[in-house]
């Protein structure tokens, strides 16, 4: 007994001395950047490591969204009013935040005019046959999965989301007969969270590889060529961060504490530039810090599809930048057109490959700027993408906290993939 007790403090000390994962991720980012600059011949060969990590995360996304949405809807199924209130508050916030974000981007462009006098020689290339509009009929039809397996295999999240909502409602409607399937789905969700833990434990290595490859292949030359645009956008993202902090304070949350809770998905989003790679870890962290599983399972996937405030700010700034570069006057009617089209296009392009480029292309075609102008900023898009993807994590965290407050959903005790509560507990 004495030996066991003596060794216990030692083990605890080892655990305390372990470097926290966010610090490991930050170190991986810094060392990766230095490796990309100082040893580019080594860094260029590291891309497969980052690619493998991204693919491992994407492997998790579809089963997580499917189980999370289904269980979230099932849990709220006995309270139609709460389900409707949560959904309505979420969508209203998404649209208000979108309008605010694009307005901030346009305001910053009006203040600094980073595109004035820009060299319009192409610094990058666009995807072939990029669309300049959203086919709304096809968009809505595509939300109905003709073949769920095909939708899942193609990582097509919106039709998966629609089916999961319908399945959750159906399970709620059939009562106790649904319990065996609900238990299976809950076990599957817990297993997915465990796989997420295993994959995320390797994230510092993956971040090192991704950042090293990025800086080795892009270098600083391209970044400096459009440094003003990059600087203005990060200023805008800082303003959004302040805006989110004000919202959190207004609803009784401590902003620094909330930001610390999601520091891991924030850094992961910054390094990987992938919302898909961030969703599983983000959901796990919110649930672990007291957000009810039913709420996180519903609002967060919706947010990742429709609430991309960092990206929206970039859309407004990029359109203003290119309008200045092409000397297109931005009068009030044009600005209102940009706000309206960006708001609609950002939602309609959520289910489209290269959706961000499609949204910007739609706006450019509306105000008479050639779509090919996007190639001007393609060279620094990776550096812009890092910041806007990371801010999307904060934005969706705020969305979850705000909906939780306004819909009067009680906080739960911190949990780690806790068992699914009975629906009666959520009424």
HELIX and SHEET records of a PDB file:
HELIX    1   1 UNK A    2  UNK A   17  1                                  16    
HELIX    2   2 UNK A   21  UNK A   38  1                                  18    
HELIX    3   3 UNK A   40  UNK A   43  1                                   4    
HELIX    4   4 UNK A   44  UNK A   46  5                                   3    
HELIX    5   5 UNK A   47  UNK A   76  1                                  30    
HELIX    6   6 UNK A   80  UNK A  112  1                                  33    
HELIX    7   7 UNK A  136  UNK A  142  1                                   7    
HELIX    8   8 UNK A  148  UNK A  153  1                                   6    
HELIX    9   9 UNK A  157  UNK A  173  1                                  17    
HELIX   10  10 UNK A  175  UNK A  178  5                                   4    
HELIX   11  11 UNK A  179  UNK A  200  1                                  22    
HELIX   12  12 UNK A  203  UNK A  218  1                                  16    
HELIX   13  13 UNK A  221  UNK A  225  1                                   5    
HELIX   14  14 UNK A  227  UNK A  250  1                                  24    
HELIX   15  15 UNK A  255  UNK A  261  1                                   7    
HELIX   16  16 UNK A  263  UNK A  272  1                                  10    
HELIX   17  17 UNK A  275  UNK A  288  1                                  14    
HELIX   18  18 UNK A  293  UNK A  306  1                                  14    
HELIX   19  19 UNK A  309  UNK A  325  1                                  17    
HELIX   20  20 UNK A  332  UNK A  348  1                                  17    
HELIX   21  21 UNK A  355  UNK A  367  1                                  13    
HELIX   22  22 UNK A  371  UNK A  373  5                                   3    
HELIX   23  23 UNK A  374  UNK A  378  1                                   5    
HELIX   24  24 UNK A  381  UNK A  406  1                                  26    
HELIX   25  25 UNK A  423  UNK A  426  5                                   4    
END                                                                             
